[in-house]
Amino acid sequence: MAGDKELTNLTVAVEIERLLSGASDGAPLFQALYGAVADEPVPERLLQVVRECCEPAVEPETVPAVTAQRRLAAS
């Protein structure tokens, strides 16, 4: 059991190092830290706040539907 915890800690430490060095986008680290919680849907009220207060990174009509679907499938 102690060996499993040490291996998990080492894996997280390596992912932190990869994120800080720019070798990773942080997705494996996020998954290691939050696990199944990352699959929970974002509450609609929070999405509404973000939509009202933030400028979109890309205009919605310029993003092809196929590209958006591929991004969702990849995550």
Steps between C-alpha positions, in 0.01 A plus 500: 500500500774748590671429170181586308472835679867580431452414132191724482689785667791456258263500202336822617842657564615411148181648352546821700856526367381438142232769534741758641760428232241537223525137389135435587171688490415372848223261399661191660566700817142625511374143455731370774388768743128510426425161343132433437400844626640642176222318313226680692307751292557870566186644664294709259498798741883508496507471121260793477727716718799416282305570182384838629833616644758371254573572139499185286846383394362420155185630341246213519403517131865462388554165674393211275274248674733212407793666677294558815382138495859374464610712797220359714580144395870549580438625853 
